[in-house]
Amino acid sequence: MRTSTSKNEILLNAYSADCFKKEAQKVIDIIANELENIQTNGLQNTIDRKLPEEQLAFWSEEFASTGSTSLSQLSEKIMEHSIHFHSKGYMGHQVAVTLPVTALTSALIGYMNNCTTVYELGMAGNAMEKVVISHMAEKYGYDKGATGFVASGGSMGNLTALVTARTSSGVEEKDYHRLAIMVSEEAHYSVERAAKIMGIASENIIKIPTDKSFAIRTDLLESYYEKAVADGKTVFCVIGCACTTSVGAHDNLEQIGTFAEKHNIGFHVDGAHGGAAIFSEKYKYLLKGIERSDSLIVDFHKMMMTPPLSTAVIYNAGHRKINEFSPKAAYLWQDQLSEEWWNSAKHTLECTKPLTIIHTYAIMRLYGDEIYRQNVDTLYDLGKEFAELIKEEPDMELAIDPCSNIVCFRYVPDHGNINETNKIIAEELLKDGTYYTTSTAIRGEFYLRVTLMNPLTDTEELTGLLQKIREAANKHNNPE
Ligand SMILES: Cc1ncc(COP(=O)(O)O)c(C=O)c1O
């Protein structure tokens, strides 16, 4: 016997197609209006930074209010209290300025709620992952038969690839305590964290120094390897950065490949950010040698314009021993040892994993690879243009010539402490909110850092930022 309608009124209304349709239209309008406003009304605030306590007070009050609300009303409040990535002044972290179409694919993902765990729960998604991964593997020059899947983020991707490299190394479990990896001192922290999660001792995470452009010193690989072996360590993987997070440096993948082949050890590339350069005729030279790696990751949610978390984990054919996890789960599959790409959870750390592949599949089908080429070329060119502008300014200094859209630089004051001045500038920029930039420490020195992620950002915003920096410095030097 079903319960009466009135008893479940809220629940039934929440599932009503009519209610959904009305609210959906309003939320879409809010998004479209912001996009239009950003593109037609010039640069406005990218961030209106409130103190965490103020933000908490606002939401606590909102949450406690007894009046009814709608999703569209909530959306307006949420957007008002959040950073605007689509603003031309957004030049902060490596978070994608999402393609508007992904707001719609997000809705589809949320509604369908398919997942890739086992075939039946995500039939289209599991196949779409395979198609997209094969397409990308070919781009990277991997051998026919390359495999892979989508993981929930670069950190998860690095961990998954390292676990696979360990399985593929053939080292027996009783010798796991000897295992070591070699990686640039500039690598993203997720690599070290992945190794620690795998139980690799800190002293077995061998950090290789970098050169003046912050790329791994490949001339040191041999001596560090010999020392590791002499110390009784078993190096099973070397990791190349494409590119590093802090300054955007690219390791020489060709030379790392030669080293890995010589010692018959795994070679993984962290291309979370810069892996997308493969789509650019102009910039793919930065990835030369990537075809020699055993595995790589690239984040769709960075340079490939999707919402997070969506990362391609790709294995070259031939070197990967499958069944990295060989999970026993009689309720999911009968044979834990076979590959069965369509049962994705056999190979991922996640059990339930959303179909984020729908974003990338749709982008590829709607716009083709050409959209990635345009995005990479535009943003990397913008990085170079910004670097040239900085070079022309006598009171500005570049950390290094950028090879991507990550640019680190600082203001050089006439007098006073350069680090302190730049810290104050960074704070002032945040308070002002027209631009959102970040900062980093480079060999102990404080630098301003931008990642040009918005393809709509133009010369006007670049010069505008330099102007703001100078204003902030003047305000600091000549307080009223
Ligand atoms: C080079 C690199 N690898 C890995 C990651 C981690 O990626 P995620 O944030 O998707 O976990 C990042 C994040 O910025 C990165 O820059």
The ligand as a Gaussian input file, in Angstrom:
#p B3LYP/6-31G(d) Opt

LIG

0 1
 C       51.772000      18.951000     -11.475000
 C       50.582000      18.588000     -10.642000
 N       50.368000      17.307000     -10.327000
 C       49.319000      16.934000      -9.567000
 C       48.440000      17.868000      -9.082000
 C       47.289000      17.419000      -8.224000
 O       46.137000      17.451000      -8.982000
 P       44.680000      17.451000      -8.296000
 O       44.510000      18.795000      -7.687000
 O       43.782000      17.212000      -9.456000
 O       44.652000      16.344000      -7.300000
 C       48.625000      19.225000      -9.381000
 C       47.701000      20.235000      -8.856000
 O       47.872000      21.412000      -8.967000
 C       49.728000      19.594000     -10.189000
 O       49.953000      20.869000     -10.489000

